[in-house]
Amino acid sequence: MRLYSGPLSMFGAKAEIAAHEKGIDFELVMVPFEMKTLYQPKHPEVVRINPKRQVPVLVDGDLEIFDSTQIFEYLETLKPEPALWPPDAKAKARARLLEHKSDEVYFPHIIRLMGLQATPDDPLAVEARAAATACYDEMERLIGERDWLAGSYSYADIAFYMAQLFGARMTAPMAEAHPRLQRWRDRMSARPAVAKVAGAMARYLRSQGRPLPEFLAKVMSA
């Protein structure tokens, strides 16, 4: 099995964490990346397999797939234990919805902030941060006294951990109003699979002279 990812790919990191959590042996291929040119030129295997020309891409024998959620589903079918979706049908649906909302509801606000870092007072940046905070507020209410977002540890936790990591980097961090969610993040950071992947990302950022959120700096030094 071969996983193509990138040093700052949130979606690639999701897939990598999942494979580590499953204890699946795989070869990690980090495609070339530079801060100024990003992923140009694109890796030929990524271009060949994914029409969107993006990582992650997973190759397992004659199977070639892309998209982190599709990779989640394949890994869960390939190796059901340890389970990363809840067994109950409704709980599983809720967990899948949370994973989807992390990628498609929360993260687009962070993507908007990536293009507005030089103008933090721009109304669009203010709006994006407010929308991200509303997502944190929702997750804070949702998690309550539970350890994990969907009850049991799941792909929903992996997805939102990586998404909020980028949120913290892009001036949309959790606040004092989110103590339960911050404790959840500490539990996530302590998981070996998460620490391995997030720590590598932190070391890359540090090597490029980029600042690190406090929690990510702790992961790197753990």
Phi, psi and chi 1 to 4 in degrees:
 res  aa     phi    psi   chi1   chi2   chi3   chi4
   1 MET       -  137.0 -176.8 -179.1  -68.2      -
   2 ARG  -129.7  131.0 -175.5  177.8  -58.5  116.1
   3 LEU  -116.4  121.5  174.6   65.5      -      -
   4 TYR   -93.3  126.3  -67.1   87.3      -      -
   5 SER  -142.8 -172.2 -174.3      -      -      -
   6 GLY  -140.1  157.8      -      -      -      -
   7 PRO   -62.4  -22.7   20.2  -31.3      -      -
   8 LEU  -125.7   32.8  -68.4 -178.0      -      -
   9 SER   -93.1  110.4  169.9      -      -      -
  10 MET   -61.0  -43.2 -175.3 -161.8   84.5      -
  11 PHE   -72.2  -35.5  -63.1  103.3      -      -
  12 GLY   -64.3  -40.0      -      -      -      -
  13 ALA   -63.3  -38.2      -      -      -      -
  14 LYS   -54.9  -50.5  -76.0  174.3   56.8 -177.6
  15 ALA   -65.0  -39.3      -      -      -      -
  16 GLU   -65.0  -44.5 -171.6 -177.9  -10.3      -
  17 ILE   -59.5  -44.9  -69.8  170.3      -      -
  18 ALA   -59.6  -44.0      -      -      -      -
  19 ALA   -63.8  -39.9      -      -      -      -
  20 HIS   -65.5  -41.6  -73.0  -49.3      -      -
  21 GLU   -61.2  -34.9  -67.6  -76.5   10.5      -
  22 LYS   -78.8  -12.7  -70.5  -74.8 -174.0 -178.4
  23 GLY    70.7   31.9      -      -      -      -
  24 ILE   -92.2  131.3  -65.4  172.8      -      -
  25 ASP   -75.8  131.7  -69.3  -30.1      -      -
  26 PHE  -154.6  158.2   66.4   98.0      -      -
  27 GLU   -96.6  125.2  176.5 -171.1   -2.8      -
  28 LEU   -93.8  122.1  178.0   63.5      -      -
  29 VAL  -110.8  110.4  179.1      -      -      -
  30 MET   -87.9  113.4  -79.1  -67.1 -175.5      -
  31 VAL   -72.7  153.9  -57.0      -      -      -
  32 PRO   -58.5  137.9  -25.7   34.7      -      -
  33 PHE  -150.0  136.4  175.8   85.0      -      -
  34 GLU  -133.4  145.1  -67.0  -68.5  -21.7      -
  35 MET   -59.4  -35.0  -74.0  -68.7 -174.9      -
  36 LYS   -83.8  -40.3  -67.9 -177.1  178.4  180.0
  37 THR  -102.3   -4.8   60.1      -      -      -
  38 LEU    57.1 -125.2  -57.2 -179.4      -      -
  39 TYR   -96.7   16.5  -70.4  102.2      -      -
  40 GLN   -87.6  135.5  -60.5  -64.7  -19.1      -
  41 PRO   -73.4  150.5   28.9  -34.5      -      -
  42 LYS   -65.5  145.8  -59.6  -79.8 -172.4  175.3
  43 HIS   -64.5  132.2 -168.3  -73.9      -      -
  44 PRO   -60.7  -35.1   17.4  -29.9      -      -
  45 GLU   -70.6  -36.4  -78.2  -64.4  -85.3      -
  46 VAL   -65.3  -43.5  172.4      -      -      -
  47 VAL   -63.4  -40.5  171.4      -      -      -
  48 ARG   -66.9  -39.8 -178.6 -178.8   67.5   80.3
  49 ILE   -88.7  -39.9  -64.5  169.0      -      -
  50 ASN  -109.2  114.3 -174.0   -6.5      -      -
  51 PRO   -59.8  -22.8  -21.1   31.7      -      -
  52 LYS   -81.7   -8.0  -63.9  176.9   70.9  174.3
  53 ARG    62.2   36.8  -55.8  162.9   63.6   90.0
  54 GLN  -129.7  154.7  -61.9  170.2  -14.8      -
  55 VAL   -87.9  157.7  -66.5      -      -      -
  56 PRO   -86.1  153.2   32.8  -36.5      -      -
  57 VAL  -129.5  134.7  165.1      -      -      -
  58 LEU  -117.7  131.5 -176.3   76.2      -      -
  59 VAL  -122.0  124.0  177.2      -      -      -
  60 ASP  -133.7   95.2 -170.4   14.0      -      -
  61 GLY    64.4 -123.3      -      -      -      -
  62 ASP   -89.8    5.4   61.5   -7.2      -      -
  63 LEU   -94.2  129.8  175.4   70.0      -      -
  64 GLU  -131.5  114.0  -60.8  175.2  -22.3      -
  65 ILE  -133.0  163.8   59.8  175.1      -      -
  66 PHE  -141.2  171.8   55.8   90.1      -      -
  67 ASP    85.7  125.3 -178.2   83.0      -      -
  68 SER   -62.3  -36.1   58.9      -      -      -
  69 THR   -68.3  -40.1  -58.3      -      -      -
  70 GLN   -63.6  -36.9  -60.0  -54.8  -46.2      -
  71 ILE   -66.0  -42.1  -66.6  171.1      -      -
  72 PHE   -51.9  -50.7  -81.0  174.7      -      -
  73 GLU   -62.5  -40.5  -63.3  -69.6   -4.6      -
  74 TYR   -65.3  -46.0  176.5   64.6      -      -
  75 LEU   -62.6  -37.7  -63.2 -179.1      -      -
  76 GLU   -65.9  -38.7 -170.1   71.2    4.2      -
  77 THR   -72.2  -40.1  -57.5      -      -      -
  78 LEU   -64.7  -42.5 -177.4   68.7      -      -
  79 LYS  -138.1   89.9 -170.0  174.3 -179.0 -176.1
  80 PRO   -63.6  -22.9  -22.2   33.8      -      -
  81 GLU  -117.9  136.6  -62.6  -64.5  -27.8      -
  82 PRO   -70.7  137.8   28.6  -35.3      -      -
  83 ALA   -68.1  136.4      -      -      -      -
  84 LEU  -118.1    8.5  -69.6  178.2      -      -
  85 TRP  -120.2  142.8  -73.3  129.0      -      -
  86 PRO   -61.8  150.0  -19.6   30.7      -      -
  87 PRO   -74.1  -33.4   25.3  -34.1      -      -
  88 ASP   -69.1  139.2  175.3   75.1      -      -
  89 ALA   -60.4  -45.2      -      -      -      -
  90 LYS   -71.3  -38.9  -70.7 -175.9  177.3  178.9
  91 ALA   -64.1  -38.7      -      -      -      -
  92 LYS   -64.6  -42.4 -175.6 -177.7  -64.5 -176.6
  93 ALA   -62.7  -39.9      -      -      -      -
  94 ARG   -66.0  -40.6  -67.9 -173.6 -177.7  104.0
  95 ALA   -64.6  -41.4      -      -      -      -
  96 ARG   -64.5  -37.0  -77.9  177.5  164.0  145.4
  97 LEU   -64.6  -41.7  179.3   61.0      -      -
  98 LEU   -62.8  -41.4  -74.0  172.0      -      -
  99 GLU   -62.9  -41.6 -169.9  -99.7  -14.1      -
 100 HIS   -65.5  -42.5 -179.3   72.9      -      -
 101 LYS   -65.4  -34.6  -71.1  172.2   76.0  171.8
 102 SER   -58.9  -45.9  -67.4      -      -      -
 103 ASP   -77.4  -40.7  -69.8   -3.7      -      -
 104 GLU  -109.0  -14.0  -57.1  -63.2  -24.0      -
 105 VAL  -110.2  -53.7  177.5      -      -      -
 106 TYR   -73.4  -52.5  167.8   79.8      -      -
 107 PHE   -63.8  -33.1 -164.9   57.9      -      -
 108 PRO   -57.2  -30.9  -30.4   37.9      -      -
 109 HIS   -65.4  -36.5  -57.1  -54.9      -      -
 110 ILE   -70.6  -37.5  -52.3  -51.6      -      -
 111 ILE   -60.7  -40.6  -67.6  175.0      -      -
 112 ARG   -59.7  -40.1  -70.4  167.4   64.3 -167.0
 113 LEU   -67.1  -27.0  -73.3  170.0      -      -
 114 MET   -60.3  -31.2  -68.8  178.7 -175.6      -
 115 GLY   -92.5    3.5      -      -      -      -
 116 LEU  -126.0   19.4  -62.4  168.4      -      -
 117 GLN   -62.9  -31.5  -72.0  178.2  -78.7      -
 118 ALA   -80.6  -11.7      -      -      -      -
 119 THR  -132.5   68.4   55.4      -      -      -
 120 PRO   -64.1  -20.3   23.4  -34.3      -      -
 121 ASP   -92.7    1.9  -65.0  -33.3      -      -
 122 ASP   -58.1  135.5 -175.9  -58.6      -      -
 123 PRO   -53.5  -33.0  -27.5   34.9      -      -
 124 LEU   -67.9  -37.2  -67.5  176.9      -      -
 125 ALA   -68.1  -42.5      -      -      -      -
 126 VAL   -61.2  -43.1  173.6      -      -      -
 127 GLU   -63.9  -41.5 -179.8 -176.5   -7.3      -
 128 ALA   -64.9  -42.2      -      -      -      -
 129 ARG   -64.5  -39.2  -73.5 -164.5  -61.2  -87.6
 130 ALA   -64.5  -39.3      -      -      -      -
 131 ALA   -67.2  -39.2      -      -      -      -
 132 ALA   -63.7  -41.8      -      -      -      -
 133 THR   -61.9  -38.4  -63.0      -      -      -
 134 ALA   -61.7  -35.7      -      -      -      -
 135 CYS   -66.9  -41.4  -68.7      -      -      -
 136 TYR   -61.2  -42.1  -64.2  142.9      -      -
 137 ASP   -59.4  -43.2  -67.4  -17.7      -      -
 138 GLU   -63.4  -45.0  178.2 -174.8   -4.0      -
 139 MET   -66.7  -35.6  -69.9  -64.6 -168.4      -
 140 GLU   -61.5  -43.5  178.9   74.9   11.7      -
 141 ARG   -67.2  -38.7  -68.9 -170.2  -62.8  -90.6
 142 LEU   -65.9  -45.8  173.8   73.0      -      -
 143 ILE   -70.9  -32.2 -163.8  167.2      -      -
 144 GLY    51.9 -125.0      -      -      -      -
 145 GLU   -98.5    8.4  -60.9  -57.3  -37.3      -
 146 ARG   -78.4  159.4  -60.7 -177.6  -58.3 -165.5
 147 ASP   -78.9  -33.6  -74.7  -17.2      -      -
 148 TRP  -128.1  157.8  -50.5  112.2      -      -
 149 LEU   -63.3  -38.4  -63.4  176.8      -      -
 150 ALA  -107.4   20.1      -      -      -      -
 151 GLY    98.8  -72.4      -      -      -      -
 152 SER   -97.4  157.7   59.0      -      -      -
 153 TYR   -59.3  133.5  178.8   69.5      -      -
 154 SER  -151.6  178.3   73.6      -      -      -
 155 TYR   -60.0  -25.7  -66.4  112.4      -      -
 156 ALA   -61.3  -39.8      -      -      -      -
 157 ASP   -65.6  -43.7  -64.2  -71.2      -      -
 158 ILE   -60.3  -45.7  -64.0  171.5      -      -
 159 ALA   -63.6  -47.7      -      -      -      -
 160 PHE   -72.9  -30.9 -166.7   62.2      -      -
 161 TYR   -60.5  -48.7  179.7   87.5      -      -
 162 MET   -67.7  -37.6  -72.5  -49.9  -51.3      -
 163 ALA   -64.7  -45.4      -      -      -      -
 164 GLN   -69.8  -24.6   65.5   79.0   39.0      -
 165 LEU   -59.1  -45.1 -175.3  155.8      -      -
 166 PHE   -70.8  -32.7  -82.7   76.4      -      -
 167 GLY   -60.7  -44.4      -      -      -      -
 168 ALA   -63.1  -35.3      -      -      -      -
 169 ARG   -71.7  -29.3  -71.2 -172.9   56.8 -128.6
 170 MET  -102.6   33.5  -62.1  -61.1  155.5      -
 171 THR    67.0   27.5   70.0      -      -      -
 172 ALA  -130.3   63.6      -      -      -      -
 173 PRO   -83.0  165.7   33.7  -36.2      -      -
 174 MET   -64.1  159.1  -62.0  177.3 -167.3      -
 175 ALA  -125.9 -174.8      -      -      -      -
 176 GLU   -60.4  -21.7  -68.0 -177.8    1.0      -
 177 ALA   -74.9   -0.1      -      -      -      -
 178 HIS  -126.0   52.7  -47.8  116.7      -      -
 179 PRO   -66.4  -38.0   25.1  -35.1      -      -
 180 ARG   -67.4  -40.0  -66.7  168.3  175.7  169.4
 181 LEU   -67.6  -35.0 -154.5   52.6      -      -
 182 GLN   -68.9  -35.7  -68.0 -168.9   56.0      -
 183 ARG   -66.6  -37.3  -70.8 -166.1  -67.6  -88.7
 184 TRP   -60.1  -43.0  160.5   83.7      -      -
 185 ARG   -61.9  -38.2 -176.1  172.0   63.1 -169.5
 186 ASP   -62.9  -40.6  -69.8  -19.4      -      -
 187 ARG   -64.1  -40.3  -73.2 -170.4  -69.5  -86.4
 188 MET   -62.5  -46.9  -73.7  -66.0  -63.7      -
 189 SER   -61.6  -26.2  -63.9      -      -      -
 190 ALA   -80.5  -13.1      -      -      -      -
 191 ARG   -72.1  131.1  -65.4 -173.8   70.8   88.3
 192 PRO   -55.9  -41.5  -28.4   36.2      -      -
 193 ALA   -64.2  -40.6      -      -      -      -
 194 VAL   -69.4  -45.9  175.3      -      -      -
 195 ALA   -61.6  -37.3      -      -      -      -
 196 LYS   -61.3  -46.9  179.8 -179.5  179.2   69.8
 197 VAL   -78.2  -47.0  176.9      -      -      -
 198 ALA   -65.4  -36.5      -      -      -      -
 199 GLY   -63.2  -40.4      -      -      -      -
 200 ALA   -64.5  -39.9      -      -      -      -
 201 MET   -64.8  -41.1 -172.6  174.4  -73.6      -
 202 ALA   -62.3  -42.0      -      -      -      -
 203 ARG   -65.2  -36.8  -73.1 -171.3  -69.4  -85.2
 204 TYR   -64.7  -45.7  178.9   82.6      -      -
 205 LEU   -60.2  -43.5  -73.4  165.3      -      -
 206 ARG   -63.8  -38.5 -178.2   60.6   58.2   83.5
 207 SER   -64.4  -23.7   75.0      -      -      -
 208 GLN   -95.3    7.2  -60.5  -63.2  -50.9      -
 209 GLY    73.5   20.8      -      -      -      -
 210 ARG   -90.5  142.3  -60.4  -67.7  172.3  123.9
 211 PRO   -69.8  153.9   25.8  -33.9      -      -
 212 LEU  -118.7  138.1  -62.2  178.6      -      -
 213 PRO   -58.4  151.2  -19.9   30.8      -      -
 214 GLU   -55.0  -44.8 -177.4  179.3   -3.4      -
 215 PHE   -65.0  -33.7   82.6   91.7      -      -
 216 LEU   -73.8  -35.8 -169.2   54.8      -      -
 217 ALA   -61.6  -36.6      -      -      -      -
 218 LYS   -67.4  -38.3  -70.0  179.1 -180.0  177.9
 219 VAL   -62.5  -42.8  173.8      -      -      -
 220 MET   -62.9  -37.0 -176.6 -177.5   69.6      -
 221 SER   -90.1   -4.3   61.3      -      -      -
 222 ALA   -71.5      -      -      -      -      -
